[in-house]
Amino acid sequence: MPVVPPKPPANGHTADPIAPQDPALLRRLLRAKDRMDAASHEAWPVQRLAEVSGVSDAHFARSFRQAFGIPPHRYLLTRRIEQAATLLRDTDLPITEIAFATGWESLGTFGRTFRDITGQSPSAVRLQAQARLEPLDKVPACVLKAAQRPDLTTAVSEKRRRLAGGTNPSSTTKEI
């Protein structure tokens, strides 16, 4: 498994990626995260999130990643894919309608990203959910969401690069 060494900051100082943050800043970051959760179908560029948090764009992006372990864009993708998967399983809405309802502007982008992240096409997820015999009504919703949450710790572009045979590995990875 490739190991990604931490990239030293440009100023030459080593930064602790898990350093504790100011509680007031964490509350402001949570405010932005809550806004994304409440309206994940909307566009959330870093500038808008930074305004919600009351910090600069760069400080927001850096602090969000440090606090939550993933960049804001990946967090938003996770929420959109999670919501789309739920709608595919629990409703009979057309896939196109689900794509637009969860914030995607293109059906093609939705399908490709959904497949890259979950490993299945939206229609396959729907068929698999319809084929299940055991009801999941007795399992708490929070447990189901956690179990079905897509893994976005690796960028979609990195996953595509790994799947493409014969391409050069990322310059930040190192073989053991």
ZIHU-V5756 format. One record per residue. N is the residue number from 1. PHI is phi in degrees with one decimal (999 if undefined). D_CENTER is the distance of its C-alpha to the mean C-alpha in Angstrom with 1 decimal. Layout:
N:PHI:D_CENTER + N:PHI:D_CENTER
This chain:
1:999:21.9 + 2:-68.8:21.3 + 3:-109.2:21.2 + 4:-102.7:19.6 + 5:-71.3:22.0 + 6:-64.5:21.0 + 7:-85.7:21.9 + 8:-69.4:24.8 + 9:-63.5:24.7 + 10:-63.7:27.1 + 11:-80.6:29.5 + 12:89.1:30.3 + 13:-83.9:29.4 + 14:-91.1:27.1 + 15:-104.5:24.3 + 16:-82.7:23.2 + 17:-68.3:19.4 + 18:-115.3:19.7 + 19:-64.2:22.4 + 20:-64.9:22.8 + 21:-106.6:22.0 + 22:-60.4:24.3 + 23:-57.7:23.9 + 24:-66.0:24.4 + 25:-65.7:21.5 + 26:-61.1:19.2 + 27:-62.4:20.4 + 28:-69.3:19.7 + 29:-66.4:16.1 + 30:-64.1:15.8 + 31:-61.2:17.4 + 32:-65.9:14.9 + 33:-63.1:12.0 + 34:-63.8:14.3 + 35:-63.9:15.0 + 36:-63.6:11.4 + 37:-63.1:11.5 + 38:-71.7:15.0 + 39:-137.4:14.5 + 40:-68.1:11.1 + 41:-77.1:13.3 + 42:-84.9:14.7 + 43:-77.0:14.1 + 44:-127.7:12.9 + 45:-67.6:14.1 + 46:-56.4:14.4 + 47:-59.3:18.1 + 48:-66.2:17.7 + 49:-65.6:15.5 + 50:-63.9:18.1 + 51:-63.2:20.8 + 52:-62.0:19.5 + 53:-85.6:19.5 + 54:74.8:22.8 + 55:-133.1:22.0 + 56:-71.0:22.0 + 57:-57.7:19.0 + 58:-65.1:19.2 + 59:-65.4:19.7 + 60:-62.7:16.8 + 61:-59.8:14.3 + 62:-65.7:16.1 + 63:-69.1:16.4 + 64:-62.1:12.9 + 65:-62.8:11.8 + 66:-66.3:15.0 + 67:-74.8:14.6 + 68:-112.1:11.2 + 69:86.4:10.7 + 70:-140.5:7.7 + 71:-68.1:8.2 + 72:-57.6:7.9 + 73:-63.4:6.7 + 74:-67.3:3.4 + 75:-61.1:3.6 + 76:-63.6:5.2 + 77:-59.2:3.9 + 78:-57.7:2.9 + 79:-63.8:6.2 + 80:-65.7:7.8 + 81:-66.9:7.7 + 82:-59.5:8.8 + 83:-66.2:11.4 + 84:-63.7:12.6 + 85:-61.9:13.2 + 86:-63.9:15.1 + 87:-64.5:17.1 + 88:-63.6:17.9 + 89:-75.8:19.3 + 90:-102.3:21.0 + 91:-130.4:22.4 + 92:-107.7:24.5 + 93:-61.2:23.0 + 94:-62.8:23.0 + 95:-60.1:19.8 + 96:-60.4:20.5 + 97:-64.8:20.7 + 98:-64.3:17.4 + 99:-58.9:15.7 + 100:-71.2:17.4 + 101:-68.8:17.0 + 102:-97.5:13.2 + 103:101.1:13.3 + 104:-88.2:13.8 + 105:-95.2:16.9 + 106:-138.2:17.7 + 107:-65.0:18.1 + 108:-64.4:18.1 + 109:-65.0:14.8 + 110:-59.4:13.3 + 111:-61.4:15.2 + 112:-65.8:14.5 + 113:-66.5:10.7 + 114:-58.6:10.9 + 115:-67.3:13.5 + 116:-62.7:11.9 + 117:-84.2:8.9 + 118:-93.1:11.3 + 119:86.4:14.5 + 120:-137.3:16.2 + 121:-76.4:17.0 + 122:-57.0:16.6 + 123:-67.5:20.4 + 124:-66.8:20.4 + 125:-62.6:18.1 + 126:-64.8:20.5 + 127:-63.4:23.5 + 128:-63.8:22.5 + 129:-67.1:22.0 + 130:-71.3:25.4 + 131:-80.5:27.0 + 132:-63.7:26.2 + 133:-95.7:29.4 + 134:-81.0:28.5 + 135:-76.3:27.4 + 136:-101.7:24.4 + 137:-64.0:26.0 + 138:-87.0:27.1 + 139:-91.7:23.7 + 140:-57.9:22.2 + 141:-59.3:19.2 + 142:-66.1:17.3 + 143:-70.7:18.1 + 144:-61.0:17.0 + 145:-61.9:13.6 + 146:-64.5:13.1 + 147:-71.5:14.6 + 148:-100.6:12.7 + 149:-66.6:9.1 + 150:-69.6:7.3 + 151:-91.9:7.2 + 152:-119.1:4.9 + 153:-75.5:7.7 + 154:-113.1:9.3 + 155:-61.2:8.8 + 156:-60.2:9.6 + 157:-63.1:12.9 + 158:-68.0:13.8 + 159:-62.7:13.4 + 160:-63.3:15.6 + 161:-63.3:18.0 + 162:-67.2:18.5 + 163:-73.7:19.3 + 164:-75.5:21.7 + 165:-71.6:24.9 + 166:79.0:27.2 + 167:-95.8:24.9 + 168:-72.7:25.0 + 169:-69.6:22.5 + 170:-57.8:20.4 + 171:-71.5:22.8 + 172:-92.4:20.8 + 173:-95.0:21.1 + 174:-137.7:24.4 + 175:-76.2:25.9 + 176:-97.9:27.7
